[in-house]
Amino acid sequence: MPLNARITVGLFLTFMVNYAERIAISFAGPSIMTSLSLTPAEFGIVISAFGVGYMVSQIPGGLLADRWGVKRLLVLGPIVWAFCSGLTGMMSTLAGFVVARVAMGSAEGLCAPSYYKTVGEFVSPKFRPAALSLALSGLLVGMALAGPVVVHLIAAVGWRWMFVMLGIPAILVGLSMLWFIPRRGTVIETEDAALHDDTPMRRPPDRRGFLLLSLSNMCTDIAQYGFSGWLPSYLFFARGIELKAMGVLGSLPYIFGFVGLLLFGWLSSSLFKRHNAYVMIGCFVAAGVSMFAAYQASSTSLAVAGLCSTAFFMYGTFGPKGASVIRLTPKATRGAYVGFYNTTGQIGGAAAPAVIGLLVGASGSFAGGFIFMITALLVAACCFALLIPYLSPARTAARQ
């Protein structure tokens, strides 16, 4: 198998299992809240606990990736996730859930910088946007599969054993990384490097550019974590969808997100390869409009359609955004830089579920949560509008 394809497939499988385990608690949310008498605000804290662990482990994960190489982290990481998933199923108190989810977030966060570093080290420059989009599509596949699988397992064995059983695929994926990830020092083709802007900048973006990039990531994570963390509960409590139907309908937006991710990843590698910022601006605005339409919808079917459109555009930004991050980072310290960038983004990811839970608990409505996420999407669009000069080929060449 060609190296580009091998890396892409390996990361696809990792993302698929990673996000299926990560989002399982969202689909199990109504069952957990009912059986343990947790309020929306308390359950929001549980979801946010993962983001806290994910946030604090980003910089250490980046430093370890630069020092040890990505292979060790991508082999051991999924095995640790499996243990943490089983640990989640053993908890019966709010404090216990928080500890288990912080541990799981920390384990996954240690590996996160390695994803970008792996693509930057082993994938040819001209294939990176497409490779990132294909690999990241695994997270949408994992989310789409999580709904039916989690609902079926809860009905069959209960939510506790569901978390234990989800650890098995993680162990298998971790072992498979022994083959998928090449050894350090493997050479990739770098022809046409100037055309594809592979030459790293001698220094990261200046302070203004870095702050804009970090703020955009924070806002993106607010929308993404809020959306994925509360979507099943919104359909269950606000739209009255039963648990069995929720498994299918709750997965439908992620199928559309999968299509959007691949489509905009392809566009960013072909027609708009020099204009990724414009692709992201359009996607963020369209996602915000779609989310507003979903909340205002007069029927459940229209609401689901609006949520599908939201996912289509919101996850469509993942490929071009990841390629932009790689392009703006120095090769030698890419892991550490991405770790710092992810840390600032995860402030939003850690806060969003808890903030939405508090808003829902205080008002008895999801309106405040939707306004919070829509605002974040529009701010992300503004950030990339201001980042256009930093992402233009002429500006990049001038900064060498």
JORA-V662332 format. One record per backbone hydrogen bond with DSSP energy under -0.5 kcal/mol. CO is the residue of the C=O (numbers start at 1). NH is the residue of the N-H. E is the energy in kcal/mol with one decimal. If there is no record, write none. Layout:
co=<CO | CO>
nh=<NH | NH>
e=<E | E>
//
This chain:
co=<2 | 3 | 4 | 5 | 6 | 7 | 8 | 9 | 10 | 11 | 12 | 13 | 14 | 15 | 16 | 17 | 18 | 19 | 20 | 21 | 23 | 23 | 24 | 26 | 28 | 29 | 30 | 31 | 32 | 33 | 33 | 39 | 40 | 41 | 42 | 43 | 44 | 45 | 46 | 47 | 47 | 48 | 49 | 50 | 51 | 52 | 53 | 55 | 57 | 58 | 59 | 60 | 61 | 62 | 63 | 64 | 64 | 65 | 69 | 70 | 71 | 72 | 73 | 75 | 76 | 77 | 78 | 79 | 80 | 81 | 82 | 83 | 84 | 85 | 87 | 88 | 93 | 94 | 95 | 96 | 97 | 98 | 99 | 100 | 101 | 102 | 103 | 104 | 105 | 106 | 107 | 108 | 108 | 109 | 111 | 111 | 112 | 112 | 113 | 114 | 115 | 116 | 117 | 118 | 119 | 124 | 124 | 125 | 127 | 128 | 129 | 130 | 131 | 132 | 133 | 135 | 136 | 136 | 137 | 138 | 139 | 140 | 141 | 142 | 143 | 144 | 145 | 146 | 147 | 148 | 149 | 150 | 151 | 152 | 153 | 153 | 154 | 157 | 158 | 159 | 160 | 161 | 162 | 164 | 165 | 166 | 167 | 168 | 169 | 170 | 171 | 172 | 173 | 175 | 176 | 176 | 177 | 180 | 183 | 190 | 192 | 193 | 194 | 206 | 207 | 208 | 209 | 210 | 211 | 212 | 213 | 214 | 215 | 216 | 217 | 218 | 219 | 220 | 221 | 222 | 223 | 224 | 225 | 226 | 227 | 230 | 231 | 232 | 233 | 233 | 234 | 234 | 235 | 242 | 243 | 244 | 245 | 245 | 246 | 248 | 248 | 249 | 251 | 251 | 252 | 252 | 253 | 254 | 255 | 256 | 257 | 258 | 259 | 260 | 261 | 262 | 263 | 264 | 265 | 266 | 266 | 267 | 267 | 270 | 272 | 275 | 275 | 276 | 277 | 278 | 279 | 280 | 281 | 282 | 283 | 284 | 285 | 286 | 287 | 288 | 289 | 290 | 291 | 292 | 293 | 294 | 299 | 300 | 301 | 302 | 303 | 304 | 305 | 306 | 307 | 308 | 309 | 310 | 311 | 313 | 314 | 315 | 316 | 317 | 318 | 319 | 320 | 321 | 322 | 323 | 324 | 326 | 330 | 331 | 333 | 334 | 335 | 336 | 337 | 338 | 339 | 340 | 341 | 342 | 343 | 344 | 344 | 345 | 345 | 346 | 347 | 348 | 349 | 350 | 351 | 352 | 353 | 354 | 355 | 356 | 357 | 358 | 359 | 360 | 366 | 367 | 368 | 369 | 370 | 371 | 372 | 373 | 374 | 375 | 376 | 377 | 378 | 379 | 380 | 381 | 382 | 383 | 384 | 385 | 387 | 387 | 388 | 388 | 392 | 393 | 394 | 395 | 396 | 397 | 399>
nh=<6 | 7 | 8 | 9 | 10 | 11 | 12 | 13 | 14 | 15 | 16 | 17 | 18 | 19 | 20 | 21 | 22 | 23 | 24 | 25 | 26 | 27 | 28 | 29 | 32 | 33 | 34 | 35 | 36 | 37 | 38 | 43 | 44 | 45 | 46 | 47 | 48 | 49 | 50 | 50 | 51 | 52 | 53 | 54 | 55 | 56 | 57 | 58 | 61 | 62 | 63 | 64 | 65 | 66 | 67 | 68 | 69 | 69 | 73 | 74 | 75 | 76 | 77 | 79 | 80 | 81 | 82 | 83 | 84 | 85 | 86 | 87 | 88 | 89 | 90 | 91 | 97 | 98 | 99 | 100 | 101 | 102 | 103 | 104 | 105 | 106 | 107 | 108 | 109 | 110 | 111 | 111 | 112 | 113 | 114 | 115 | 115 | 116 | 117 | 118 | 119 | 120 | 121 | 122 | 123 | 127 | 128 | 128 | 131 | 132 | 133 | 134 | 135 | 136 | 137 | 138 | 139 | 140 | 141 | 142 | 143 | 144 | 145 | 146 | 147 | 148 | 149 | 150 | 151 | 152 | 153 | 154 | 155 | 156 | 157 | 158 | 158 | 161 | 162 | 163 | 164 | 165 | 166 | 167 | 168 | 170 | 171 | 172 | 173 | 174 | 175 | 176 | 177 | 178 | 179 | 180 | 181 | 182 | 186 | 193 | 196 | 198 | 197 | 210 | 211 | 212 | 213 | 214 | 215 | 216 | 217 | 218 | 219 | 220 | 221 | 222 | 223 | 224 | 225 | 226 | 227 | 228 | 229 | 230 | 231 | 234 | 235 | 236 | 237 | 238 | 238 | 239 | 241 | 246 | 247 | 248 | 248 | 249 | 250 | 251 | 252 | 253 | 254 | 255 | 255 | 256 | 257 | 258 | 259 | 260 | 261 | 262 | 263 | 264 | 265 | 266 | 267 | 268 | 269 | 269 | 270 | 270 | 272 | 273 | 275 | 278 | 279 | 280 | 281 | 282 | 283 | 284 | 285 | 286 | 287 | 288 | 289 | 290 | 291 | 292 | 293 | 294 | 295 | 296 | 297 | 297 | 303 | 304 | 305 | 306 | 307 | 308 | 309 | 310 | 311 | 312 | 313 | 314 | 315 | 317 | 317 | 318 | 320 | 321 | 322 | 323 | 324 | 325 | 326 | 327 | 328 | 329 | 333 | 334 | 337 | 338 | 339 | 340 | 341 | 342 | 343 | 344 | 345 | 346 | 347 | 347 | 348 | 348 | 349 | 350 | 351 | 352 | 353 | 354 | 355 | 356 | 357 | 358 | 359 | 360 | 361 | 362 | 363 | 364 | 370 | 371 | 372 | 373 | 374 | 375 | 376 | 377 | 378 | 379 | 380 | 381 | 382 | 383 | 384 | 385 | 386 | 387 | 388 | 388 | 390 | 391 | 391 | 392 | 396 | 397 | 398 | 399 | 399 | 400 | 202>
e=<-2.8 | -2.6 | -2.0 | -2.7 | -2.3 | -2.5 | -2.3 | -2.3 | -1.9 | -2.9 | -2.5 | -2.2 | -2.6 | -2.7 | -1.6 | -2.2 | -2.0 | -2.4 | -0.8 | -0.5 | -1.1 | -1.4 | -1.9 | -0.6 | -2.7 | -3.2 | -2.0 | -2.6 | -2.4 | -0.8 | -1.1 | -2.6 | -2.3 | -1.4 | -1.7 | -2.3 | -2.4 | -1.7 | -0.8 | -0.7 | -0.8 | -1.8 | -2.0 | -2.6 | -2.1 | -2.2 | -1.1 | -1.2 | -2.1 | -2.4 | -2.5 | -2.5 | -2.2 | -2.0 | -1.8 | -3.6 | -0.7 | -1.3 | -0.6 | -2.3 | -1.5 | -2.5 | -2.4 | -0.6 | -1.9 | -2.2 | -2.0 | -1.4 | -2.2 | -2.7 | -2.0 | -2.1 | -1.9 | -1.2 | -1.2 | -1.4 | -2.3 | -2.3 | -2.2 | -2.4 | -2.6 | -2.4 | -2.2 | -2.1 | -2.6 | -2.4 | -2.1 | -2.3 | -2.5 | -1.7 | -0.6 | -0.8 | -1.1 | -0.6 | -1.2 | -0.7 | -1.4 | -0.8 | -2.0 | -2.6 | -1.9 | -2.7 | -2.1 | -2.5 | -1.8 | -1.6 | -0.6 | -1.4 | -3.3 | -3.1 | -2.2 | -2.7 | -2.8 | -3.2 | -1.4 | -1.6 | -1.5 | -0.8 | -2.2 | -2.7 | -2.2 | -2.7 | -2.5 | -1.9 | -1.2 | -0.7 | -2.2 | -3.3 | -2.4 | -2.2 | -2.7 | -2.7 | -2.0 | -1.8 | -3.6 | -0.9 | -1.1 | -0.5 | -1.5 | -1.4 | -1.2 | -2.6 | -1.6 | -1.3 | -1.2 | -0.7 | -1.7 | -1.8 | -2.3 | -2.4 | -2.0 | -1.8 | -1.2 | -1.4 | -1.6 | -1.9 | -1.9 | -0.6 | -1.3 | -0.9 | -1.7 | -2.3 | -0.9 | -2.8 | -2.5 | -2.2 | -2.4 | -2.7 | -2.7 | -2.4 | -1.7 | -2.4 | -2.4 | -2.3 | -2.3 | -1.8 | -2.0 | -2.8 | -2.7 | -1.9 | -2.4 | -2.9 | -2.3 | -1.7 | -1.6 | -2.7 | -2.3 | -2.1 | -3.2 | -0.5 | -1.8 | -1.3 | -2.5 | -2.3 | -1.3 | -0.6 | -0.6 | -2.6 | -2.7 | -0.7 | -1.2 | -0.7 | -0.7 | -1.2 | -0.7 | -1.6 | -2.3 | -2.0 | -1.7 | -2.5 | -2.5 | -2.0 | -2.7 | -2.6 | -1.6 | -2.2 | -2.4 | -1.9 | -0.8 | -0.8 | -0.9 | -0.6 | -3.3 | -1.1 | -1.8 | -0.6 | -1.3 | -2.2 | -2.3 | -2.2 | -2.0 | -2.6 | -2.2 | -2.3 | -2.4 | -2.1 | -2.3 | -2.4 | -2.3 | -2.0 | -2.2 | -2.1 | -2.0 | -2.0 | -0.8 | -0.6 | -2.0 | -2.6 | -2.0 | -2.3 | -2.1 | -2.3 | -2.2 | -2.1 | -2.3 | -2.3 | -1.9 | -3.0 | -2.3 | -0.5 | -1.0 | -1.3 | -0.5 | -2.3 | -2.4 | -2.3 | -1.9 | -1.9 | -2.1 | -2.1 | -1.4 | -1.3 | -0.5 | -1.3 | -2.4 | -2.8 | -2.2 | -2.1 | -2.5 | -3.1 | -1.9 | -1.9 | -1.8 | -2.6 | -0.7 | -0.8 | -0.6 | -1.1 | -1.3 | -2.9 | -1.7 | -2.6 | -0.6 | -0.5 | -2.7 | -2.8 | -2.4 | -2.4 | -2.4 | -2.7 | -2.7 | -2.3 | -2.0 | -2.7 | -2.1 | -2.4 | -2.2 | -2.1 | -2.7 | -2.4 | -1.6 | -2.0 | -2.0 | -2.2 | -2.2 | -1.8 | -1.9 | -2.2 | -1.9 | -1.7 | -1.8 | -1.1 | -0.6 | -0.6 | -0.8 | -1.4 | -0.6 | -0.8 | -2.3 | -2.6 | -2.0 | -1.1 | -0.6 | -1.3 | -0.5>
//
